[in-house]
Amino acid sequence: MSGLRKIGATFVVPGPCGIAVRDRLKHLTAEDERVLRLVGDHLGTLASRDLKARCVAGLEYDAGLWAERKRALTPGSSSRWAGSITKASHDQWALARRGQLAHIQNLQASVRTIEHRLSLPVGEAGSRRAPGGYRSKREWFAKTRRLHVLTDRLDAARADWEAGRVGVVRGQKRLLNTRHHLRAAGLTQEQWRARWRAGRRFLAADGESGKRFGNETIRVTPDGEVSVKLPAPLANLANAPHGRYVLAATVAFAHRGEQWADRIRTNRAVAYRIHEDTIRGRWYLTASWTIPPVKTVPLDTARTHGLVGVDTNADHLAAWRLDTHGNPVGEPCRFDYDLSGTAQHRDAQIRHALIRLLHFARRHGLAIAVEDLDFTGEKTREKHGRRKKFRKLISGMPTARLRARLVSMAAELGITIVAVDPAYTSRWGAQHWQKPLTSTHRKPTRHDAAAVAIGRRALGLSIRRRTAPPPAHRSDEQGHRTVQAGSAAPGREEPRPRIPRPRTRSVRPGYGAKAGNQDTQHRSGCPAEHEPWHQDSLPLSL
């Protein structure tokens, strides 16, 4: 087993720390939409200025600068709108900063890989842990040029990181680049302009505990009435007292509506965001709030009745139920999803597959074991070379979204999620479990066997399965020796130690438990106190 990396520890995944629900603003009048667009465009302009000020400050940011930015925004909006804008700008700068660090780490990994392969002779084969040399001199020369390009990018990224410079686009960088490819995107200039303006609007307000219904800027009553505090320059558009505008539409959150109603009745903080979907021509209101950390059960408690091992793939989830001893029970399950199409379609497909999996686990009262997948360092073309299909496969797997969805939905149903190290689960599952689980009426796939391997690792058992010895070598004639040792047994995957005691068969004279004193037996030249009866050998001839 030399050359294998160390397997990480198994742990129980903590629950979510926040909740977000959304409802459509139906039956809005033309005046309502006009006011929302005016308010969003005005606040979006202020947010762009504040984000620029935050990016210019860089690493020299402190509380005094935050207060100065907020004072600069207050005359054009309000103190609460200014607080929401400055906080959103700071969060966006921090997100760009984390993305910049991930980009630097990706470039470093690519540079190390190219330098290693360039140092090897052309055509040298690689090993399990390190790639070999390049196939031809032409490829070797091309990679030398790419190394210089990546090195320059890495130096520039490090300089930006040390100086605190980040690149942020309000309204999405992808949508900005689409402006130059409208024909390929199937958009007209007016359609693109509508999406760009909608993406740059700012209509989000943070909640405040102790205030009426938990939010003074965007207020939603228990009856579903929505009102917005207008900025100072747009106060003339108010249709309600105290500079507020009441929308004609009402909301009623179907999902977690009771929890939302309990919060606003007790005046606890709820954050709201209003945005426009230009593709469908609809307006939505999103409510979000934080919740106390969900107490996770101990790992031993989650293993009490067994669990369900789940293997994540590009188009389905492979699941198999395991008992407490790590033995597969019943038949494998498959939960399909289609990741083609729009982002909304992919998200809906993931939700449908996860809810079927969660209902299966709740029906049996078991926890779910999944892999702690993270392909961040596995997507580079320098690592996989010409394997474009494999790179496209792992890039298309929504591991982060699937993990977040699974944790939040499982916490709602009270199901425990156990995460394991994904190392070698597919390989060892196919090697040790696919063939033994195959029968005339059941043909498990590699993914089903990987689900068994994941479940066994979550139970604290080894994935390797003992092979039964030949019948002639079994101590109990036709018995079995494939029973698995417990997780607490020391050295359960090692050869059996030599125990200094008599063997069960072929015991030499004088070493058996009932051998007694061999001097009492009849042998030539050995004295005997009592002559025992013995049979003489037969004559060779008559």
Secondary structure as UniProt FT lines:
FT   TURN            2..3
FT   STRAND          11..12
FT   STRAND          18..24
FT   HELIX           30..57
FT   TURN            58..59
FT   HELIX           63..73
FT   HELIX           74..76
FT   HELIX           79..118
FT   TURN            122..123
FT   HELIX           137..163
FT   TURN            170..171
FT   HELIX           173..178
FT   TURN            179..180
FT   HELIX           182..185
FT   HELIX           189..200
FT   STRAND          204..205
FT   TURN            209..210
FT   HELIX           212..214
FT   STRAND          218..220
FT   TURN            222..223
FT   STRAND          225..229
FT   HELIX           232..237
FT   HELIX           241..243
FT   STRAND          244..250
FT   HELIX           257..265
FT   TURN            266..267
FT   STRAND          271..277
FT   TURN            278..281
FT   STRAND          282..290
FT   HELIX           299..302
FT   TURN            303..305
FT   STRAND          307..312
FT   STRAND          316..322
FT   TURN            324..325
FT   STRAND          328..336
FT   HELIX           343..364
FT   STRAND          367..371
FT   TURN            376..378
FT   HELIX           381..384
FT   TURN            385..386
FT   HELIX           388..396
FT   HELIX           399..413
FT   STRAND          417..420
FT   TURN            423..424
FT   HELIX           425..429
FT   HELIX           430..434
FT   TURN            435..437
FT   HELIX           446..458
FT   TURN            459..460
FT   HELIX           471..473
FT   TURN            475..476
FT   TURN            487..488
FT   TURN            490..493
FT   TURN            509..510
FT   TURN            513..514
FT   HELIX           518..520
FT   TURN            524..525
//
